[in-house]
Amino acid sequence: MRKRDRPTEHSDGENVSSSSRMQRKTTVCQEKKRLASKFWFWVKSGAFALCAIFIMMPILEELPEIIRQRVYYHRIRAPFVFDLSHPAELALNHTINMYLEPEEGISLGIWHTVPDDKWKEAQGKDSAWYHRSLKDGSPVIIYLHGRTQTRAAKHRIGVVNVLSSIGCHVLSVDYRGFGDSTGKPTEEVLTKDAVWLHRWAKEHSGGSRVLIWGHSLGSGVATNTAVRLMEQGVLVDAVILESYFSCFD
Ligand SMILES: *[C@@H]1O[C@H](CO)[C@@H](O)[C@H](O)[C@H]1NC(C)=O
């Protein structure tokens, strides 16, 4: 039994050692395969990332513009049918359209509506008459609208009519990039322009009260403006916020 056993043991030992060699070979082979597949994984990932960057490039370049569009919606300029330079056609018969330049190369489209009780007198009057009327002692309201469309939007005309009916002048402004105003909207320039417009209104209204009315996005501009003016030592006569926001989602 032993004699027969030994070769068996021996051959078993041989078998074991050859199978372990085989196993080692297989392991080395597997390791090579694993490394190769890892290598190709990274090559593929790298190529994919390069492709993705290449495809994303134009989008990334456009990103600030996309964000701006998400915040301000200034490209939505309905109603398109109306000419912003003819406010009388929009039921604002005591309103003149003007363009002011807060800085070189930037033009802001603004409507100046006089108090309601002057509507008859206002018929056929030119910009000089409107300009003079700003000094009549009635309060002047700078109307900073919300984030879509233009100063011609129906609900904005409604607000202007109400403010005019209670005896105020209204300066209804389209921010940079909105309506027929040039430039691009950013938080900084919107504030800068409103601060500039407040100073302009103070200078041209002969010391009348100048109030800032901000609706929605405009409420942010209004508060920014009031803070900026306070920092400059100017106290705003009033800030009125309509459906203001405390944060943007
Ligand atoms: C002109 O506007 C005023 C003020 O909104 C209004 O009372 C008046 O009826 C309008 N007149 C005409 C002819 O549309």
The ligand as an SDF file (V2000), in Angstrom:
LIG
                    3D

 14 14  0  0  0  0  0  0  0  0999 V2000
  -55.6910  109.9270  -21.6030 C   0  0  0  0  0  0  0  0  0  0  0  0
  -55.1880  109.3870  -20.3810 O   0  0  0  0  0  0  0  0  0  0  0  0
  -55.9020  109.7870  -19.2190 C   0  0  0  0  0  0  0  0  0  0  0  0
  -55.1590  109.2950  -18.0240 C   0  0  0  0  0  0  0  0  0  0  0  0
  -54.9440  107.9060  -18.0690 O   0  0  0  0  0  0  0  0  0  0  0  0
  -57.3280  109.2800  -19.3040 C   0  0  0  0  0  0  0  0  0  0  0  0
  -58.0440  109.6740  -18.1720 O   0  0  0  0  0  0  0  0  0  0  0  0
  -57.9640  109.8250  -20.5770 C   0  0  0  0  0  0  0  0  0  0  0  0
  -59.2430  109.3000  -20.7220 O   0  0  0  0  0  0  0  0  0  0  0  0
  -57.1140  109.4970  -21.8010 C   0  0  0  0  0  0  0  0  0  0  0  0
  -57.6780  110.1770  -22.9430 N   0  0  0  0  0  0  0  0  0  0  0  0
  -57.8470  109.6480  -24.1460 C   0  0  0  0  0  0  0  0  0  0  0  0
  -58.4160  110.5000  -25.1990 C   0  0  0  0  0  0  0  0  0  0  0  0
  -57.5390  108.4980  -24.3530 O   0  0  0  0  0  0  0  0  0  0  0  0
  1  2  1  0
  1 10  1  0
  2  3  1  0
  3  4  1  0
  3  6  1  0
  4  5  1  0
  6  7  1  0
  6  8  1  0
  8  9  1  0
  8 10  1  0
 10 11  1  0
 11 12  1  0
 12 13  1  0
 12 14  2  0
M  END
$$$$
